[in-house]
Amino acid sequence: GGGGGAANDAAEHDQVCAAGEAINGQTSLAEAARAARTDVAGLCARLGVPGDIDPSERLGRLKRWYGLSIYEVRRLACAGR
C-alpha cells in the first residue's frame, strides 16, 4: 500500500489550519511572525534567513531572494497555534 506521502500531508494540513491558509506570498514578515506567535527575529532564525530584514517585506520576495519556503512558514504558523 502506501501513497501520497508528504505532499498529501501538506495539502491536508493547509486545508485544516486557518493560520496556514492566511499565509501566502503577499503576507509580510511581521504578519507571518504574528501568526507563528513569535517575533520577526525569531521567525527569521527558524527560517534560516537574515534577522535584519524589514518586517514589512513580503514573503514572496523573500522566497525569491533566499529560497524561503512558504510552506515552511505556514507550518511554523500552525505549530505556533
All heavy atoms as TSV, in Angstrom:
chain	resi	resn	atom	element	x	y	z
A	1	GLY	N	N	0.816	-1.194	0.000
A	1	GLY	CA	C	0.000	0.000	0.000
A	1	GLY	C	C	0.847	1.239	0.000
A	1	GLY	O	O	1.771	1.371	-0.781
A	2	GLY	N	N	0.510	2.130	0.868
A	2	GLY	CA	C	1.223	3.405	0.955
A	2	GLY	C	C	0.838	4.329	-0.171
A	2	GLY	O	O	0.278	3.927	-1.161
A	3	GLY	N	N	1.165	5.572	-0.022
A	3	GLY	CA	C	0.843	6.520	-1.079
A	3	GLY	C	C	1.079	7.924	-0.608
A	3	GLY	O	O	1.546	8.136	0.496
A	4	GLY	N	N	0.822	8.850	-1.460
A	4	GLY	CA	C	0.811	10.263	-1.121
A	4	GLY	C	C	2.051	10.812	-0.474
A	4	GLY	O	O	2.764	11.578	-1.075
A	5	GLY	N	N	2.283	10.422	0.752
A	5	GLY	CA	C	3.448	10.923	1.463
A	5	GLY	C	C	3.300	12.369	1.882
A	5	GLY	O	O	2.208	12.849	2.162
A	6	ALA	N	N	4.413	13.082	1.911
A	6	ALA	CA	C	4.457	14.443	2.445
A	6	ALA	C	C	3.580	15.408	1.669
A	6	ALA	O	O	2.977	16.304	2.247
A	6	ALA	CB	C	5.896	14.952	2.469
A	7	ALA	N	N	3.468	15.226	0.355
A	7	ALA	CA	C	2.665	16.153	-0.441
A	7	ALA	C	C	1.206	16.116	-0.002
A	7	ALA	O	O	0.572	17.150	0.164
A	7	ALA	CB	C	2.786	15.835	-1.921
A	8	ASN	N	N	0.672	14.924	0.202
A	8	ASN	CA	C	-0.703	14.814	0.668
A	8	ASN	C	C	-0.857	15.374	2.068
A	8	ASN	O	O	-1.834	16.040	2.377
A	8	ASN	CB	C	-1.176	13.355	0.649
A	8	ASN	CG	C	-1.691	12.931	-0.711
A	8	ASN	OD1	O	-1.768	13.742	-1.633
A	8	ASN	ND2	N	-2.032	11.663	-0.837
A	9	ASP	N	N	0.113	15.094	2.928
A	9	ASP	CA	C	0.066	15.628	4.290
A	9	ASP	C	C	0.044	17.148	4.263
A	9	ASP	O	O	-0.713	17.779	5.001
A	9	ASP	CB	C	1.278	15.161	5.103
A	9	ASP	CG	C	1.252	13.656	5.369
A	9	ASP	OD1	O	0.182	13.042	5.193
A	9	ASP	OD2	O	2.304	13.112	5.747
A	10	ALA	N	N	0.863	17.742	3.406
A	10	ALA	CA	C	0.925	19.198	3.312
A	10	ALA	C	C	-0.404	19.754	2.843
A	10	ALA	O	O	-0.902	20.743	3.380
A	10	ALA	CB	C	2.046	19.627	2.364
A	11	ALA	N	N	-0.995	19.138	1.835
A	11	ALA	CA	C	-2.273	19.621	1.302
A	11	ALA	C	C	-3.360	19.518	2.369
A	11	ALA	O	O	-4.136	20.448	2.564
A	11	ALA	CB	C	-2.666	18.826	0.059
A	12	GLU	N	N	-3.401	18.397	3.076
A	12	GLU	CA	C	-4.397	18.234	4.136
A	12	GLU	C	C	-4.176	19.246	5.233
A	12	GLU	O	O	-5.113	19.846	5.744
A	12	GLU	CB	C	-4.327	16.820	4.708
A	12	GLU	CG	C	-4.895	15.764	3.787
A	12	GLU	CD	C	-4.796	14.373	4.385
A	12	GLU	OE1	O	-4.673	14.266	5.621
A	12	GLU	OE2	O	-4.838	13.406	3.618
A	13	HIS	N	N	-2.923	19.469	5.605
A	13	HIS	CA	C	-2.607	20.407	6.681
A	13	HIS	C	C	-3.075	21.810	6.316
A	13	HIS	O	O	-3.694	22.485	7.116
A	13	HIS	CB	C	-1.100	20.398	6.952
A	13	HIS	CG	C	-0.716	21.264	8.101
A	13	HIS	ND1	N	-0.795	20.849	9.399
A	13	HIS	CD2	C	-0.282	22.538	8.150
A	13	HIS	CE1	C	-0.428	21.830	10.195
A	13	HIS	NE2	N	-0.094	22.863	9.467
A	14	ASP	N	N	-2.786	22.250	5.093
A	14	ASP	CA	C	-3.185	23.584	4.666
A	14	ASP	C	C	-4.706	23.751	4.717
A	14	ASP	O	O	-5.203	24.822	4.998
A	14	ASP	CB	C	-2.692	23.875	3.244
A	14	ASP	CG	C	-1.187	24.140	3.213
A	14	ASP	OD1	O	-0.595	24.309	4.291
A	14	ASP	OD2	O	-0.633	24.172	2.111
A	15	GLN	N	N	-5.426	22.683	4.453
A	15	GLN	CA	C	-6.880	22.776	4.424
A	15	GLN	C	C	-7.477	22.959	5.819
A	15	GLN	O	O	-8.498	23.599	5.965
A	15	GLN	CB	C	-7.473	21.512	3.790
A	15	GLN	CG	C	-7.238	21.441	2.287
A	15	GLN	CD	C	-7.696	20.127	1.690
A	15	GLN	OE1	O	-8.303	19.309	2.367
A	15	GLN	NE2	N	-7.394	19.920	0.431
A	16	VAL	N	N	-6.834	22.405	6.842
A	16	VAL	CA	C	-7.434	22.436	8.167
A	16	VAL	C	C	-6.896	23.545	9.057
A	16	VAL	O	O	-7.445	23.794	10.111
A	16	VAL	CB	C	-7.282	21.082	8.895
A	16	VAL	CG1	C	-7.961	19.980	8.110
A	16	VAL	CG2	C	-5.833	20.754	9.143
A	17	CYS	N	N	-5.852	24.213	8.645
A	17	CYS	CA	C	-5.223	25.207	9.509
A	17	CYS	C	C	-5.468	26.618	8.993
A	17	CYS	O	O	-4.910	27.011	7.972
A	17	CYS	CB	C	-3.719	24.934	9.604
A	17	CYS	SG	S	-2.875	26.116	10.654
A	18	ALA	N	N	-6.276	27.371	9.715
A	18	ALA	CA	C	-6.590	28.733	9.291
A	18	ALA	C	C	-5.349	29.615	9.291
A	18	ALA	O	O	-5.181	30.464	8.422
A	18	ALA	CB	C	-7.660	29.329	10.205
A	19	ALA	N	N	-4.447	29.402	10.258
A	19	ALA	CA	C	-3.225	30.201	10.314
A	19	ALA	C	C	-2.392	29.967	9.061
A	19	ALA	O	O	-1.858	30.897	8.472
A	19	ALA	CB	C	-2.415	29.848	11.562
A	20	GLY	N	N	-2.283	28.716	8.641
A	20	GLY	CA	C	-1.530	28.390	7.443
A	20	GLY	C	C	-2.173	28.942	6.186
A	20	GLY	O	O	-1.486	29.458	5.304
A	21	GLU	N	N	-3.500	28.849	6.104
A	21	GLU	CA	C	-4.214	29.338	4.929
A	21	GLU	C	C	-4.028	30.835	4.735
A	21	GLU	O	O	-4.051	31.325	3.614
A	21	GLU	CB	C	-5.704	29.032	5.047
A	21	GLU	CG	C	-6.050	27.580	4.804
A	21	GLU	CD	C	-7.549	27.334	4.905
A	21	GLU	OE1	O	-8.298	28.275	5.222
A	21	GLU	OE2	O	-7.949	26.192	4.663
A	22	ALA	N	N	-3.855	31.556	5.835
A	22	ALA	CA	C	-3.754	33.016	5.767
A	22	ALA	C	C	-2.402	33.483	5.253
A	22	ALA	O	O	-2.239	34.653	4.932
A	22	ALA	CB	C	-4.018	33.612	7.146
A	23	ILE	N	N	-1.427	32.588	5.174
A	23	ILE	CA	C	-0.072	32.969	4.773
A	23	ILE	C	C	0.155	32.648	3.303
A	23	ILE	O	O	-0.065	31.521	2.867
A	23	ILE	CB	C	0.966	32.256	5.659
A	23	ILE	CG1	C	0.854	32.794	7.083
A	23	ILE	CG2	C	2.371	32.438	5.116
A	23	ILE	CD1	C	1.728	32.107	8.085
A	24	ASN	N	N	0.593	33.668	2.561
A	24	ASN	CA	C	0.916	33.484	1.144
A	24	ASN	C	C	2.031	34.460	0.782
A	24	ASN	O	O	2.609	35.103	1.651
A	24	ASN	CB	C	-0.336	33.675	0.276
A	24	ASN	CG	C	-0.947	35.057	0.446
A	24	ASN	OD1	O	-0.257	36.072	0.392
A	24	ASN	ND2	N	-2.249	35.095	0.649
A	25	GLY	N	N	2.331	34.578	-0.483
A	25	GLY	CA	C	3.429	35.425	-0.925
A	25	GLY	C	C	3.224	36.905	-0.644
A	25	GLY	O	O	4.184	37.667	-0.611
A	26	GLN	N	N	1.976	37.323	-0.429
A	26	GLN	CA	C	1.678	38.721	-0.132
A	26	GLN	C	C	1.754	39.041	1.359
A	26	GLN	O	O	1.677	40.197	1.757
A	26	GLN	CB	C	0.273	39.082	-0.647
A	26	GLN	CG	C	0.159	39.004	-2.157
A	26	GLN	CD	C	1.106	39.968	-2.851
A	26	GLN	OE1	O	1.159	41.146	-2.520
A	26	GLN	NE2	N	1.869	39.467	-3.801
A	27	THR	N	N	1.904	38.008	2.187
A	27	THR	CA	C	1.969	38.189	3.630
A	27	THR	C	C	3.305	38.830	4.012
A	27	THR	O	O	4.353	38.434	3.507
A	27	THR	CB	C	1.846	36.822	4.335
A	27	THR	OG1	O	0.654	36.182	3.893
A	27	THR	CG2	C	1.808	36.974	5.843
A	28	SER	N	N	3.265	39.810	4.900
A	28	SER	CA	C	4.516	40.433	5.343
A	28	SER	C	C	5.199	39.544	6.380
A	28	SER	O	O	4.562	38.694	7.016
A	28	SER	CB	C	4.254	41.810	5.953
A	28	SER	OG	O	3.668	41.681	7.236
A	29	LEU	N	N	6.475	39.766	6.544
A	29	LEU	CA	C	7.237	39.032	7.549
A	29	LEU	C	C	6.639	39.256	8.940
A	29	LEU	O	O	6.515	38.319	9.727
A	29	LEU	CB	C	8.692	39.495	7.489
A	29	LEU	CG	C	9.731	38.663	8.208
A	29	LEU	CD1	C	9.704	37.215	7.765
A	29	LEU	CD2	C	11.106	39.259	7.982
A	30	ALA	N	N	6.230	40.488	9.229
A	30	ALA	CA	C	5.632	40.799	10.529
A	30	ALA	C	C	4.323	40.037	10.735
A	30	ALA	O	O	4.068	39.515	11.823
A	30	ALA	CB	C	5.398	42.300	10.660
A	31	GLU	N	N	3.499	39.956	9.694
A	31	GLU	CA	C	2.234	39.224	9.790
A	31	GLU	C	C	2.486	37.733	10.011
A	31	GLU	O	O	1.793	37.095	10.807
A	31	GLU	CB	C	1.405	39.430	8.517
A	31	GLU	CG	C	0.869	40.838	8.367
A	31	GLU	CD	C	0.346	41.138	6.968
A	31	GLU	OE1	O	0.745	40.443	5.999
A	31	GLU	OE2	O	-0.451	42.071	6.841
A	32	ALA	N	N	3.473	37.206	9.303
A	32	ALA	CA	C	3.801	35.791	9.450
A	32	ALA	C	C	4.323	35.502	10.860
A	32	ALA	O	O	3.966	34.488	11.464
A	32	ALA	CB	C	4.831	35.374	8.410
A	33	ALA	N	N	5.145	36.398	11.391
A	33	ALA	CA	C	5.663	36.224	12.749
A	33	ALA	C	C	4.516	36.238	13.759
A	33	ALA	O	O	4.484	35.428	14.691
A	33	ALA	CB	C	6.678	37.312	13.073
A	34	ARG	N	N	3.565	37.154	13.551
A	34	ARG	CA	C	2.406	37.226	14.444
A	34	ARG	C	C	1.625	35.914	14.391
A	34	ARG	O	O	1.202	35.380	15.417
A	34	ARG	CB	C	1.523	38.407	14.039
A	34	ARG	CG	C	0.540	38.832	15.107
A	34	ARG	CD	C	-0.190	40.127	14.742
A	34	ARG	NE	N	0.709	41.192	14.324
A	34	ARG	CZ	C	0.692	41.760	13.111
A	34	ARG	NH1	N	-0.166	41.376	12.187
A	34	ARG	NH2	N	1.540	42.716	12.810
A	35	ALA	N	N	1.437	35.379	13.188
A	35	ALA	CA	C	0.705	34.124	13.032
A	35	ALA	C	C	1.434	32.971	13.717
A	35	ALA	O	O	0.810	32.070	14.271
A	35	ALA	CB	C	0.502	33.811	11.552
A	36	ALA	N	N	2.763	33.019	13.682
A	36	ALA	CA	C	3.574	31.973	14.301
A	36	ALA	C	C	3.788	32.228	15.796
A	36	ALA	O	O	4.491	31.457	16.460
A	36	ALA	CB	C	4.926	31.865	13.595
A	37	ARG	N	N	3.229	33.311	16.307
A	37	ARG	CA	C	3.341	33.690	17.715
A	37	ARG	C	C	4.792	33.813	18.165
A	37	ARG	O	O	5.196	33.276	19.199
A	37	ARG	CB	C	2.562	32.714	18.597
A	37	ARG	CG	C	1.085	32.746	18.280
A	37	ARG	CD	C	0.269	32.009	19.274
A	37	ARG	NE	N	-1.140	32.138	18.905
A	37	ARG	CZ	C	-2.144	31.784	19.681
A	37	ARG	NH1	N	-1.907	31.305	20.869
A	37	ARG	NH2	N	-3.378	31.935	19.276
A	38	THR	N	N	5.552	34.546	17.345
A	38	THR	CA	C	6.943	34.829	17.665
A	38	THR	C	C	7.247	36.229	17.160
A	38	THR	O	O	6.361	36.893	16.618
A	38	THR	CB	C	7.879	33.775	17.034
A	38	THR	OG1	O	9.206	33.989	17.513
A	38	THR	CG2	C	7.856	33.814	15.528
A	39	ASP	N	N	8.478	36.689	17.365
A	39	ASP	CA	C	8.857	37.985	16.804
A	39	ASP	C	C	9.547	37.759	15.464
A	39	ASP	O	O	9.846	36.626	15.077
A	39	ASP	CB	C	9.714	38.790	17.768
A	39	ASP	CG	C	11.000	38.089	18.163
A	39	ASP	OD1	O	11.356	37.062	17.541
A	39	ASP	OD2	O	11.658	38.565	19.090
A	40	VAL	N	N	9.788	38.841	14.739
A	40	VAL	CA	C	10.370	38.740	13.407
A	40	VAL	C	C	11.750	38.087	13.463
A	40	VAL	O	O	12.056	37.194	12.673
A	40	VAL	CB	C	10.431	40.129	12.728
A	40	VAL	CG1	C	11.227	40.069	11.434
A	40	VAL	CG2	C	9.020	40.642	12.444
A	41	ALA	N	N	12.579	38.487	14.430
A	41	ALA	CA	C	13.917	37.908	14.546
A	41	ALA	C	C	13.842	36.407	14.805
A	41	ALA	O	O	14.605	35.625	14.235
A	41	ALA	CB	C	14.699	38.609	15.652
A	42	GLY	N	N	12.904	36.004	15.652
A	42	GLY	CA	C	12.739	34.584	15.950
A	42	GLY	C	C	12.292	33.796	14.734
A	42	GLY	O	O	12.782	32.695	14.481
A	43	LEU	N	N	11.363	34.360	13.978
A	43	LEU	CA	C	10.895	33.692	12.765
A	43	LEU	C	C	12.026	33.585	11.750
A	43	LEU	O	O	12.230	32.527	11.152
A	43	LEU	CB	C	9.704	34.437	12.173
A	43	LEU	CG	C	9.079	33.785	10.932
A	43	LEU	CD1	C	8.519	32.406	11.257
A	43	LEU	CD2	C	7.990	34.674	10.356
A	44	CYS	N	N	12.780	34.666	11.579
A	44	CYS	CA	C	13.907	34.652	10.642
A	44	CYS	C	C	14.908	33.563	11.024
A	44	CYS	O	O	15.405	32.833	10.157
A	44	CYS	CB	C	14.591	36.006	10.607
A	44	CYS	SG	S	13.644	37.279	9.752
A	45	ALA	N	N	15.194	33.452	12.314
A	45	ALA	CA	C	16.145	32.445	12.775
A	45	ALA	C	C	15.639	31.040	12.445
A	45	ALA	O	O	16.403	30.191	11.977
A	45	ALA	CB	C	16.382	32.597	14.274
A	46	ARG	N	N	14.353	30.807	12.667
A	46	ARG	CA	C	13.780	29.484	12.408
A	46	ARG	C	C	13.747	29.170	10.921
A	46	ARG	O	O	13.813	28.011	10.527
A	46	ARG	CB	C	12.388	29.396	13.022
A	46	ARG	CG	C	12.450	29.377	14.544
A	46	ARG	CD	C	11.153	29.724	15.199
A	46	ARG	NE	N	10.156	28.673	15.101
A	46	ARG	CZ	C	8.931	28.772	15.626
A	46	ARG	NH1	N	8.573	29.877	16.250
A	46	ARG	NH2	N	8.078	27.792	15.503
A	47	LEU	N	N	13.664	30.217	10.096
A	47	LEU	CA	C	13.600	30.020	8.647
A	47	LEU	C	C	14.972	30.045	7.992
A	47	LEU	O	O	15.099	29.753	6.802
A	47	LEU	CB	C	12.714	31.103	8.015
A	47	LEU	CG	C	11.244	31.041	8.406
A	47	LEU	CD1	C	10.520	32.269	7.899
A	47	LEU	CD2	C	10.592	29.772	7.877
A	48	GLY	N	N	15.986	30.441	8.758
A	48	GLY	CA	C	17.335	30.476	8.221
A	48	GLY	C	C	17.593	31.638	7.278
A	48	GLY	O	O	18.379	31.532	6.346
A	49	VAL	N	N	16.926	32.762	7.537
A	49	VAL	CA	C	17.163	33.971	6.742
A	49	VAL	C	C	17.712	35.060	7.662
A	49	VAL	O	O	17.555	34.977	8.878
A	49	VAL	CB	C	15.875	34.455	6.022
A	49	VAL	CG1	C	15.371	33.388	5.057
A	49	VAL	CG2	C	14.781	34.844	7.001
A	50	PRO	N	N	18.363	36.096	7.117
A	50	PRO	CA	C	18.936	37.150	7.959
A	50	PRO	C	C	17.892	37.799	8.866
A	50	PRO	O	O	16.741	38.004	8.454
A	50	PRO	CB	C	19.476	38.160	6.939
A	50	PRO	CG	C	19.716	37.356	5.706
A	50	PRO	CD	C	18.636	36.301	5.696
A	51	GLY	N	N	18.277	38.109	10.084
A	51	GLY	CA	C	17.353	38.665	11.056
A	51	GLY	C	C	17.112	40.154	10.920
A	51	GLY	O	O	16.268	40.711	11.622
A	52	ASP	N	N	17.828	40.815	10.011
A	52	ASP	CA	C	17.682	42.266	9.879
A	52	ASP	C	C	16.803	42.661	8.686
A	52	ASP	O	O	16.856	43.794	8.226
A	52	ASP	CB	C	19.054	42.923	9.769
A	52	ASP	CG	C	19.859	42.419	8.582
A	52	ASP	OD1	O	19.426	41.455	7.917
A	52	ASP	OD2	O	20.936	42.981	8.321
A	53	ILE	N	N	15.991	41.731	8.206
A	53	ILE	CA	C	15.088	42.021	7.094
A	53	ILE	C	C	13.973	42.945	7.580
A	53	ILE	O	O	13.468	42.794	8.695
A	53	ILE	CB	C	14.482	40.707	6.548
A	53	ILE	CG1	C	15.581	39.806	5.999
A	53	ILE	CG2	C	13.439	40.986	5.474
A	53	ILE	CD1	C	15.118	38.409	5.640
A	54	ASP	N	N	13.567	43.875	6.743
A	54	ASP	CA	C	12.456	44.785	7.057
A	54	ASP	C	C	11.205	43.957	7.338
A	54	ASP	O	O	10.797	43.151	6.503
A	54	ASP	CB	C	12.231	45.709	5.847
A	54	ASP	CG	C	11.163	46.749	6.087
A	54	ASP	OD1	O	10.307	46.556	6.985
A	54	ASP	OD2	O	11.171	47.758	5.371
A	55	PRO	N	N	10.569	44.147	8.508
A	55	PRO	CA	C	9.376	43.372	8.855
A	55	PRO	C	C	8.214	43.531	7.873
A	55	PRO	O	O	7.334	42.675	7.821
A	55	PRO	CB	C	8.987	43.910	10.239
A	55	PRO	CG	C	10.246	44.481	10.783
A	55	PRO	CD	C	11.004	45.017	9.601
A	56	SER	N	N	8.225	44.616	7.088
A	56	SER	CA	C	7.131	44.801	6.125
A	56	SER	C	C	7.407	44.089	4.795
A	56	SER	O	O	6.562	44.112	3.900
A	56	SER	CB	C	6.900	46.296	5.874
A	56	SER	OG	O	8.015	46.854	5.216
A	57	GLU	N	N	8.569	43.437	4.679
A	57	GLU	CA	C	8.912	42.729	3.447
A	57	GLU	C	C	7.948	41.560	3.233
A	57	GLU	O	O	7.556	40.885	4.181
A	57	GLU	CB	C	10.355	42.209	3.538
A	57	GLU	CG	C	10.982	41.945	2.210
A	57	GLU	CD	C	11.054	43.185	1.336
A	57	GLU	OE1	O	11.895	44.057	1.609
A	57	GLU	OE2	O	10.265	43.279	0.386
A	58	ARG	N	N	7.555	41.356	1.994
A	58	ARG	CA	C	6.611	40.285	1.659
A	58	ARG	C	C	7.333	38.947	1.525
A	58	ARG	O	O	8.464	38.883	1.043
A	58	ARG	CB	C	5.891	40.605	0.343
A	58	ARG	CG	C	5.164	41.925	0.364
A	58	ARG	CD	C	3.939	41.870	1.225
A	58	ARG	NE	N	3.323	43.197	1.331
A	58	ARG	CZ	C	2.503	43.534	2.304
A	58	ARG	NH1	N	2.198	42.683	3.253
A	58	ARG	NH2	N	1.970	44.731	2.345
A	59	LEU	N	N	6.644	37.873	1.907
A	59	LEU	CA	C	7.241	36.546	1.854
A	59	LEU	C	C	7.603	36.136	0.435
A	59	LEU	O	O	8.593	35.431	0.221
A	59	LEU	CB	C	6.288	35.518	2.471
A	59	LEU	CG	C	5.979	35.701	3.955
A	59	LEU	CD1	C	5.021	34.608	4.416
A	59	LEU	CD2	C	7.240	35.705	4.796
A	60	GLY	N	N	6.824	36.577	-0.551
A	60	GLY	CA	C	7.117	36.231	-1.941
A	60	GLY	C	C	8.486	36.738	-2.373
A	60	GLY	O	O	9.224	36.046	-3.076
A	61	ARG	N	N	8.834	37.926	-1.933
A	61	ARG	CA	C	10.140	38.489	-2.258
A	61	ARG	C	C	11.248	37.722	-1.537
A	61	ARG	O	O	12.297	37.448	-2.109
A	61	ARG	CB	C	10.181	39.967	-1.886
A	61	ARG	CG	C	11.428	40.656	-2.374
A	61	ARG	CD	C	11.338	42.135	-2.212
A	61	ARG	NE	N	10.458	42.701	-3.225
A	61	ARG	CZ	C	10.153	43.986	-3.315
A	61	ARG	NH1	N	10.632	44.843	-2.446
A	61	ARG	NH2	N	9.369	44.427	-4.260
A	62	LEU	N	N	10.996	37.371	-0.281
A	62	LEU	CA	C	11.986	36.604	0.470
A	62	LEU	C	C	12.185	35.228	-0.153
A	62	LEU	O	O	13.296	34.689	-0.135
A	62	LEU	CB	C	11.558	36.466	1.932
A	62	LEU	CG	C	11.391	37.786	2.687
A	62	LEU	CD1	C	10.985	37.521	4.127
A	62	LEU	CD2	C	12.647	38.624	2.621
A	63	LYS	N	N	11.118	34.677	-0.716
A	63	LYS	CA	C	11.227	33.389	-1.400
A	63	LYS	C	C	12.194	33.510	-2.577
A	63	LYS	O	O	13.042	32.631	-2.788
A	63	LYS	CB	C	9.839	32.945	-1.877
A	63	LYS	CG	C	9.840	31.618	-2.586
A	63	LYS	CD	C	8.440	31.238	-3.010
A	63	LYS	CE	C	8.448	29.912	-3.754
A	63	LYS	NZ	N	7.109	29.537	-4.195
A	64	ARG	N	N	12.074	34.600	-3.331
A	64	ARG	CA	C	12.969	34.800	-4.475
A	64	ARG	C	C	14.404	35.064	-4.029
A	64	ARG	O	O	15.344	34.560	-4.636
A	64	ARG	CB	C	12.469	35.958	-5.343
A	64	ARG	CG	C	11.218	35.628	-6.124
A	64	ARG	CD	C	10.924	36.656	-7.195
A	64	ARG	NE	N	10.661	37.992	-6.667
A	64	ARG	CZ	C	9.499	38.416	-6.200
A	64	ARG	NH1	N	8.463	37.607	-6.189
A	64	ARG	NH2	N	9.360	39.644	-5.761
A	65	TRP	N	N	14.572	35.856	-2.977
A	65	TRP	CA	C	15.915	36.239	-2.534
A	65	TRP	C	C	16.650	35.112	-1.823
A	65	TRP	O	O	17.846	34.936	-1.986
A	65	TRP	CB	C	15.840	37.436	-1.592
A	65	TRP	CG	C	15.468	38.734	-2.227
A	65	TRP	CD1	C	15.410	39.005	-3.572
A	65	TRP	CD2	C	15.100	39.940	-1.559
A	65	TRP	NE1	N	15.027	40.311	-3.760
A	65	TRP	CE2	C	14.834	40.911	-2.548
A	65	TRP	CE3	C	14.977	40.293	-0.227
A	65	TRP	CZ2	C	14.446	42.208	-2.233
A	65	TRP	CZ3	C	14.586	41.583	0.089
A	65	TRP	CH2	C	14.328	42.523	-0.918
A	66	TYR	N	N	15.944	34.392	-0.949
A	66	TYR	CA	C	16.601	33.443	-0.052
A	66	TYR	C	C	16.145	31.997	-0.246
A	66	TYR	O	O	16.584	31.119	0.493
A	66	TYR	CB	C	16.355	33.838	1.413
A	66	TYR	CG	C	16.839	35.219	1.742
A	66	TYR	CD1	C	15.940	36.257	1.945
A	66	TYR	CD2	C	18.198	35.501	1.852
A	66	TYR	CE1	C	16.380	37.539	2.243
A	66	TYR	CE2	C	18.648	36.772	2.152
A	66	TYR	CZ	C	17.732	37.786	2.341
A	66	TYR	OH	O	18.177	39.047	2.642
A	67	GLY	N	N	15.230	31.766	-1.177
A	67	GLY	CA	C	14.720	30.417	-1.359
A	67	GLY	C	C	13.800	29.990	-0.222
A	67	GLY	O	O	13.618	28.799	0.036
A	68	LEU	N	N	13.214	30.982	0.449
A	68	LEU	CA	C	12.313	30.739	1.561
A	68	LEU	C	C	11.138	29.868	1.119
A	68	LEU	O	O	10.597	30.048	0.039
A	68	LEU	CB	C	11.771	32.084	2.050
A	68	LEU	CG	C	10.782	32.077	3.199
A	68	LEU	CD1	C	11.511	31.814	4.502
A	68	LEU	CD2	C	10.070	33.405	3.282
A	69	SER	N	N	10.752	28.920	1.947
A	69	SER	CA	C	9.611	28.059	1.661
A	69	SER	C	C	8.353	28.621	2.326
A	69	SER	O	O	8.287	28.715	3.549
A	69	SER	CB	C	9.883	26.650	2.196
A	69	SER	OG	O	8.687	25.902	2.247
A	70	ILE	N	N	7.360	28.986	1.518
A	70	ILE	CA	C	6.090	29.474	2.068
A	70	ILE	C	C	5.450	28.363	2.906
A	70	ILE	O	O	4.868	28.617	3.962
A	70	ILE	CB	C	5.137	29.930	0.944
A	70	ILE	CG1	C	5.762	31.046	0.099
A	70	ILE	CG2	C	3.790	30.359	1.519
A	70	ILE	CD1	C	5.900	32.382	0.775
A	71	TYR	N	N	5.572	27.127	2.440
A	71	TYR	CA	C	5.015	26.007	3.202
A	71	TYR	C	C	5.640	25.938	4.598
A	71	TYR	O	O	4.949	25.703	5.584
A	71	TYR	CB	C	5.222	24.671	2.468
A	71	TYR	CG	C	4.853	23.509	3.351
A	71	TYR	CD1	C	3.516	23.257	3.664
A	71	TYR	CD2	C	5.823	22.714	3.938
A	71	TYR	CE1	C	3.172	22.229	4.522
A	71	TYR	CE2	C	5.489	21.686	4.786
A	71	TYR	CZ	C	4.159	21.440	5.077
A	71	TYR	OH	O	3.825	20.436	5.936
A	72	GLU	N	N	6.960	26.165	4.679
A	72	GLU	CA	C	7.629	26.116	5.982
A	72	GLU	C	C	7.096	27.225	6.900
A	72	GLU	O	O	6.893	27.004	8.093
A	72	GLU	CB	C	9.142	26.240	5.801
A	72	GLU	CG	C	9.940	26.208	7.092
A	72	GLU	CD	C	9.891	24.879	7.825
A	72	GLU	OE1	O	9.397	23.884	7.256
A	72	GLU	OE2	O	10.351	24.832	8.978
A	73	VAL	N	N	6.849	28.405	6.339
A	73	VAL	CA	C	6.281	29.498	7.141
A	73	VAL	C	C	4.900	29.084	7.641
A	73	VAL	O	O	4.553	29.299	8.802
A	73	VAL	CB	C	6.190	30.804	6.328
A	73	VAL	CG1	C	5.579	31.913	7.166
A	73	VAL	CG2	C	7.563	31.231	5.821
A	74	ARG	N	N	4.094	28.486	6.763
A	74	ARG	CA	C	2.765	28.010	7.174
A	74	ARG	C	C	2.860	26.985	8.289
A	74	ARG	O	O	2.097	27.022	9.244
A	74	ARG	CB	C	2.035	27.387	5.979
A	74	ARG	CG	C	1.574	28.373	4.965
A	74	ARG	CD	C	0.890	27.667	3.825
A	74	ARG	NE	N	0.401	28.649	2.861
A	74	ARG	CZ	C	0.215	28.390	1.580
A	74	ARG	NH1	N	0.471	27.186	1.105
A	74	ARG	NH2	N	-0.228	29.322	0.787
A	75	ARG	N	N	3.806	26.058	8.146
A	75	ARG	CA	C	3.978	25.017	9.151
A	75	ARG	C	C	4.336	25.626	10.507
A	75	ARG	O	O	3.780	25.245	11.542
A	75	ARG	CB	C	5.068	24.038	8.705
A	75	ARG	CG	C	5.121	22.762	9.541
A	75	ARG	CD	C	6.271	21.882	9.119
A	75	ARG	NE	N	7.566	22.500	9.415
A	75	ARG	CZ	C	8.081	22.595	10.650
A	75	ARG	NH1	N	7.421	22.135	11.690
A	75	ARG	NH2	N	9.257	23.167	10.831
A	76	LEU	N	N	5.238	26.620	10.500
A	76	LEU	CA	C	5.622	27.281	11.752
A	76	LEU	C	C	4.442	28.037	12.361
A	76	LEU	O	O	4.254	28.057	13.573
A	76	LEU	CB	C	6.799	28.227	11.501
A	76	LEU	CG	C	8.130	27.548	11.211
A	76	LEU	CD1	C	9.169	28.578	10.797
A	76	LEU	CD2	C	8.620	26.755	12.420
A	77	ALA	N	N	3.644	28.676	11.494
A	77	ALA	CA	C	2.481	29.413	11.988
A	77	ALA	C	C	1.487	28.466	12.646
A	77	ALA	O	O	0.952	28.745	13.716
A	77	ALA	CB	C	1.814	30.173	10.848
A	78	CYS	N	N	1.276	27.316	12.025
A	78	CYS	CA	C	0.339	26.350	12.588
A	78	CYS	C	C	0.876	25.725	13.869
A	78	CYS	O	O	0.124	25.478	14.801
A	78	CYS	CB	C	0.024	25.272	11.563
A	78	CYS	SG	S	-0.905	25.918	10.168
A	79	ALA	N	N	2.184	25.515	13.921
A	79	ALA	CA	C	2.795	24.960	15.124
A	79	ALA	C	C	2.697	25.951	16.285
A	79	ALA	O	O	2.660	25.551	17.449
A	79	ALA	CB	C	4.256	24.598	14.861
A	80	GLY	N	N	2.623	27.231	15.961
A	80	GLY	CA	C	2.522	28.258	16.988
A	80	GLY	C	C	1.129	28.381	17.586
A	80	GLY	O	O	0.942	29.083	18.573
A	81	ARG	N	N	0.172	27.723	16.989
A	81	ARG	CA	C	-1.210	27.810	17.475
A	81	ARG	C	C	-1.460	26.880	18.634
A	81	ARG	O	O	-0.877	25.848	18.740
A	81	ARG	CB	C	-2.188	27.466	16.333
A	81	ARG	CG	C	-2.186	28.491	15.246
A	81	ARG	CD	C	-2.959	29.693	15.669
A	81	ARG	NE	N	-2.680	30.822	14.789
A	81	ARG	CZ	C	-2.917	32.049	15.094
A	81	ARG	NH1	N	-3.412	32.378	16.244
A	81	ARG	NH2	N	-2.676	33.019	14.266
